[in-house]
């Protein structure tokens, strides 16, 4: 759903949390374009994926770091939505 996240403006770029860590929180974030992706459908899919991942983590007894992964935000670069490299990235 997020492949080819084309954009013309940074306001079209958003992030979605994916997966689930054993200690809580997402495993990663993906950038997507609201110009091409329905945010409600993507969020529903991401929530379903997180539930499945939590079940896998629990059943396998997996461990993870307990460091919370901050949302890096997204911006439009070269016509595509991309994760910002740092929280202080001004673009």
C-alpha positions in Angstrom: 0.0 0.0 0.0 2.9 2.4 0.6 5.0 1.5 -2.5 5.6 4.4 -4.8 4.8 7.1 -2.3 4.7 9.9 -4.8 4.2 13.5 -3.6 4.3 17.1 -4.7 4.4 18.6 -1.2 5.5 17.5 2.3 1.9 17.9 3.6 1.0 14.7 1.6 3.6 12.7 3.5 2.7 10.8 6.7 4.1 7.9 8.7 2.5 4.7 9.9 3.8 2.5 12.7 4.3 -1.2 11.8 4.9 -4.3 13.7 5.2 -4.7 17.5 8.1 -5.1 19.8 8.0 -7.4 22.8 8.3 -4.5 25.2 5.7 -2.5 23.4 5.7 0.0 20.6 6.2 -0.5 16.9 9.1 -2.2 15.2 9.5 0.5 12.5 7.7 3.3 10.6 6.9 3.6 7.0 6.4 6.8 5.0 3.4 7.0 2.7 1.6 9.5 0.5 -2.0 10.6 1.3 -2.2 11.4 -2.5 -2.0 7.7 -3.3 -3.0 5.9 -0.1 -6.2 5.8 1.9 -5.0 6.6 5.5 -7.9 4.7 7.2 -7.3 1.5 5.2 -3.6 1.7 5.8 -4.1 2.2 9.5 -6.5 -0.7 9.7 -3.9 -2.9 7.9 -1.1 -1.7 10.2 -3.2 -2.5 13.3 -4.0 -6.0 12.0 -0.3 -6.6 11.3 0.7 -5.3 14.8 -1.9 -7.7 16.4 -0.5 -10.6 14.4 3.1 -9.7 15.3 2.3 -9.4 19.0 0.8 -12.9 18.8 4.0 -14.2 17.1 6.2 -12.5 19.7 4.2 -13.9 22.6 3.9 -17.5 21.3 7.6 -17.6 20.4 8.7 -16.0 23.7 10.7 -13.4 21.7 12.6 -10.6 23.5 13.4 -7.1 22.2 15.0 -3.9 23.3 12.7 -1.8 25.5 13.8 1.4 23.8 10.8 3.2 22.3 11.2 4.0 18.7 10.1 7.7 18.1 8.1 8.5 15.0 10.6 10.2 12.6 8.0 11.9 10.6 8.0 12.1 6.8 8.8 14.6 4.1 8.7 14.9 0.4 12.1 14.5 -1.3 12.6 14.1 -5.0 8.9 13.5 -5.5 8.6 10.7 -3.0 7.6 10.5 0.6 10.6 9.5 2.8 11.2 9.1 6.5 13.1 12.1 8.0 16.6 11.1 9.0 16.3 12.7 12.4 13.7 14.4 14.6 15.5 17.7 14.1 15.4 17.4 10.3 13.8 20.7 9.1 12.6 19.5 5.7 
